[in-house]
Amino acid sequence: MKHALNEYNSMLSSVESPAYLLSESALRKNCEVLSTLSKETGAKIVLAQKALAQPELYPILGEYLAGACASGPWEARLAKEFFPDQAHILTCAPAYSDQDIEELLPISNHLDFNSLSQWLRFKDRCLTHQAENPEQDLKFGLRINPEASTTDNPLYDPCAPGSRLGITADELSKASEQDLEGLEGLHFHTLCEQNASDLETTLQLVEAKFGYLLQRPTFKYLNLGGGHWITKPFYNLNKLKQLIQHLQETYQVEVWLEPGEAVAIHSGVLMASVLDISDNNEVSNVLLDISATAHMPDVLEMPYRPDVFDIKGNSTQTASQDRPSYRLGGNTCLASDVIGDYSFNTPLSIGDKIIFDDMAHYTMVKTSFFNGVKHPNIILIKEDGSIETLRQFDYADYLFFKKN
Ligand SMILES: Cc1ncc(COP(=O)(O)O)c(C=O)c1O
């Protein structure tokens, strides 16, 4: 994205702050990698909308991806309405209500259940709908929990002991043959920003614990979830291809992947302006027109430290005494609304614009109107260099949000 910023520098200075700036060419570059992988292996790849749910981008993403995965009726509906007609919608939520099932049955292609009790509660209704709508290509599956912890961060580990996500092999062994009737797929999601070697470790446990089901001819798909860092330059694509091939040959199943971050990584930034600079003892506090908690919550939740560029494209580094250093903070009352301490090549002044890198995924989808801080507009930098404002937020949006 840094290169795109340099290229579009003159335009950036004319864009009103604050704004999320999305790069069409960076998105397409990620999608090319995913679509080549799909063509080379036969695996189907969909967008995880939980990471990026900007419907104006779906026609672009639909050129490369097989569809989208949904965490419930609203995401499923968004994909149905804005992805191209032939897109597949794979739905998996931790739990469904009656109403959810009502809405999801007509628009999903895979409907995966997170527990046996949920499946058994809705099984008859699901199978009746399937029998009455053979043209829909709707299959039902279970989200399994292979108890394969491969991440150090328990916040992002669906396999942590006692996890509510997915059915363990032990629990599944209690199901009768009749309980399993009508199921055609398995789904797991256990990774977060990980390489193919972690998938390999996970698959060893998936095969050992659930391979007996995959071997049955009634089981037609295996969904490997998200968390695959496929579009990072160091990602081991060859190993992923081998693993996919192994699954297809051993079990004759369709393999699906549902990355979110890999679709959007390095494709967007958040541009903010300096509103004030005030000192407290040794600390120079920069007050920005954005907020970590409202507009980039993963910075506090995950937590993670974004790279920062000034508008001239200079990167910053961790605070160092020999350069102008600042604590970058948000414009809310939350004492911990702080992005971090950074040093710049030249001193910052009021009105300067700075750029937080990698702000397309898990940012716009998680934003809030906390403290009534102005919400950043959402702007697409198109391939030809022109800019399109996708969303412009004003008081009316804040009021609508508050009233509802
Ligand atoms: C079930 C499921 N699928 C896919 C994803 C997408 O993961 P990522 O954005 O890390 O690729 C997630 C993320 O939490 C998930 O929970």
The ligand as an SDF file (V2000), in Angstrom:
LIG
                    3D

 16 16  0  0  0  0  0  0  0  0999 V2000
  -15.3960  -19.4380   10.8330 C   0  0  0  0  0  0  0  0  0  0  0  0
  -14.4140  -18.4420   10.2950 C   0  0  0  0  0  0  0  0  0  0  0  0
  -14.0770  -18.5000    8.9820 N   0  0  0  0  0  0  0  0  0  0  0  0
  -13.2040  -17.6270    8.4440 C   0  0  0  0  0  0  0  0  0  0  0  0
  -12.6160  -16.6230    9.2040 C   0  0  0  0  0  0  0  0  0  0  0  0
  -11.6610  -15.6660    8.5230 C   0  0  0  0  0  0  0  0  0  0  0  0
  -10.4070  -15.7070    9.1210 O   0  0  0  0  0  0  0  0  0  0  0  0
   -9.2120  -14.8040    8.5270 P   0  0  0  0  0  0  0  0  0  0  0  0
   -9.7130  -13.4360    8.3410 O   0  0  0  0  0  0  0  0  0  0  0  0
   -8.1680  -14.8740    9.6140 O   0  0  0  0  0  0  0  0  0  0  0  0
   -8.7640  -15.4530    7.2670 O   0  0  0  0  0  0  0  0  0  0  0  0
  -12.9360  -16.5260   10.5670 C   0  0  0  0  0  0  0  0  0  0  0  0
  -12.3280  -15.4860   11.4050 C   0  0  0  0  0  0  0  0  0  0  0  0
  -12.5110  -15.3720   12.5760 O   0  0  0  0  0  0  0  0  0  0  0  0
  -13.8670  -17.4600   11.1280 C   0  0  0  0  0  0  0  0  0  0  0  0
  -14.2290  -17.3920   12.4200 O   0  0  0  0  0  0  0  0  0  0  0  0
  1  2  1  0
  2  3  1  0
  2 15  2  0
  3  4  2  0
  4  5  1  0
  5  6  1  0
  5 12  2  0
  6  7  1  0
  7  8  1  0
  8  9  2  0
  8 10  1  0
  8 11  1  0
 12 13  1  0
 12 15  1  0
 13 14  2  0
 15 16  1  0
M  END
$$$$
